[in-house]
Amino acid sequence: MTSKSEDKIRKSGQSIETLVKLKDEDWSTTPEFIYGGPFITKGTTSPFMNTATPINLQLQGTFKKSFAYYSLKDRLPVIITKIIDSLSRGGAKGKGSDEDVRNYIQYLTELKSDLITNKQYKLLTVDTPEAKRWNQWIEDSPNQYYFTNTWVFTECYVYRRIREGCELNKGLINFDPFEEQKAKSFSNSLEPMCVVAEKVITMLDPSEKDKRKADFIMLLKICLWSNKCDLSLSMGEEVTLKNEGVPKSPSKDLVDPIQMIIDLKDKILVDDSSKIVDQVVSRSEAILKIMDEPAAPTENPEDNPTPEGEEPPKPKSCPAKVTKPLNLMFDIVCDNAGYELFSDLCLAHFLISQKIANKIRFHVKSIPWFVSDVTPKDFDFVINSCVNGCFEKVVKVEPKPAASEGQPPEEEAPRVINADALKLLGQTWANFVADGTFVVLCDDFWTSPHTFKDMKKIQPYLYRDLQFAVAVLFKGDLNYRKLLGERNCNPSLGFEPALQGFLPAPVIALRTVKADLICGLPKGKWEQLNKIDPKWMEKGDYGVIQFCGKCEPLKVFDRPCALYGDTCRGIKCF
Ligand SMILES: O=P(O)(O)OC[C@@]1(O)O[C@H](CO)[C@@H](O)[C@@H]1O
């Protein structure tokens, strides 16, 4: 494609399909595509272009120099192949019958073939309301081919299909093809978990302002770097902080996430952590004040006279009319299980113990997703495994430099790392789950192909739920892509405009960079990093901590009764 036509696309801001028409519907099944990768063929207008994603367009597999193209062509097929291999080696033993497993293997083989030959999506065949919604989204989608739709749509579609293969085979209905990898990744991360747990224990007593701020910032950074532990980027290969290397650690034998914060200081490209702490704390205090105000009665007693001798009913508001939070809630839209979820739980615990929140809502995925994303089962698994954690390591500590010249360096006693603190935290988290301080939610929107600017339209109830939060923390790269509408915006565009109107509550993003889109960089930084390493956006070596404090005020909801039938009787709210 010429730079002139790139310019045209850039300026028009239109989708590529409106400009480059696929003339031949069957182009994707030509030998040129199947046997040599999607090359541009003579005489056919190909949608593939030898460019990176042009600015302001959405990421999609047609841009051959983009991570989307590489991911659809290589990474995702490998992930499917690995499931097939594991099933062939008995990976679903005891879960489904031999026939179930055979069917699933066949289903996955077809799915992989459809993906690599850029076929048109097939509709889901399971008969559930959620699958029907998915089919509607597919049918409404202007482009229904794997490489020519947006990358996020296709990826989500593939994971939804991986799930459908289980739903279609009775014995595999509860089967998670990634469970084993997630469990392994947890046990391989016990060391950094024990190190962090020991530190977190020192952050839980009520503390003065400066210490509280420093601890909050440290936890944000621990949570940021925990996003390196993502099994989809590694295509299922083991990832722990261990293989990330901790260059200058004083005790080299230890995987120490606290030291990592210092070592990776320069890899945080945008750091709003101080602003996050200040604004979250003051919003939490402001909400607390509103919560303490007496509730205005919402009913007219004359309409419902209390029978003589009975206590008048306590005024209850229709949730649709509630415009002030009833709890100090902090929401975490989770990403990966294992060490990453552990770090999120540490932050959540800190927020509760410092009374910045009194309830944490964890939003997780209802189905296995992007290999290592948290499901409700993983959530329980991580907490239970912390409760039962077993680990001990004696680490040699580097001697301190000599106090004065001529003196030998001061020997340090070895450090013993064990799971005592981890168990204690795990037990408290189990109690928090039991008493409702920690709530696990899994709205289907999180496993839909939609980006967040459309949440209000597609899933208005979820949007409104988020509006009650002190802040909403979005973890990881996929959530980041969805926050930015999967759009390759100008890298120096501010975070707020990049969100394109998605402002339910203050938004925090903690993301290690694993896809080629970003916002909020100082001018010139993106170009400078590209010169050092053209692939810097695909490796998770850099991170951003971004914040948008602007949010939509909570108003009376325009959909009173559909959802709240139990509490909302007719047009009157009690
Ligand atoms: O959301 P996460 O776990 O941080 O990252 C998910 C991820 O591995 O998957 C996508 C490609 O499949 C990439 O954008 C990203 O690298």
The ligand as an SDF file (V2000), in Angstrom:
LIG
                    3D

 16 16  0  0  0  0  0  0  0  0999 V2000
   -4.4010   -9.2140   29.1650 O   0  0  0  0  0  0  0  0  0  0  0  0
   -3.0100   -9.7290   29.4000 P   0  0  0  0  0  0  0  0  0  0  0  0
   -3.0310  -11.0510   30.0950 O   0  0  0  0  0  0  0  0  0  0  0  0
   -2.1260   -8.7350   30.0460 O   0  0  0  0  0  0  0  0  0  0  0  0
   -2.3480   -9.9630   27.9820 O   0  0  0  0  0  0  0  0  0  0  0  0
   -2.9840  -10.6650   27.0050 C   0  0  0  0  0  0  0  0  0  0  0  0
   -2.1410  -10.8620   25.8200 C   0  0  0  0  0  0  0  0  0  0  0  0
   -1.1240  -11.7660   26.0720 O   0  0  0  0  0  0  0  0  0  0  0  0
   -3.0140  -11.3410   24.9070 O   0  0  0  0  0  0  0  0  0  0  0  0
   -3.0700  -10.5060   23.7840 C   0  0  0  0  0  0  0  0  0  0  0  0
   -2.8680  -11.2750   22.5860 C   0  0  0  0  0  0  0  0  0  0  0  0
   -3.4340  -12.4990   22.6300 O   0  0  0  0  0  0  0  0  0  0  0  0
   -2.0430   -9.4620   23.8930 C   0  0  0  0  0  0  0  0  0  0  0  0
   -2.5990   -8.2300   23.7410 O   0  0  0  0  0  0  0  0  0  0  0  0
   -1.5080   -9.5990   25.2560 C   0  0  0  0  0  0  0  0  0  0  0  0
   -0.1820   -9.7350   25.1080 O   0  0  0  0  0  0  0  0  0  0  0  0
  1  2  2  0
  2  3  1  0
  2  4  1  0
  2  5  1  0
  5  6  1  0
  6  7  1  0
  7  8  1  0
  7  9  1  0
  7 15  1  0
  9 10  1  0
 10 11  1  0
 10 13  1  0
 11 12  1  0
 13 14  1  0
 13 15  1  0
 15 16  1  0
M  END
$$$$
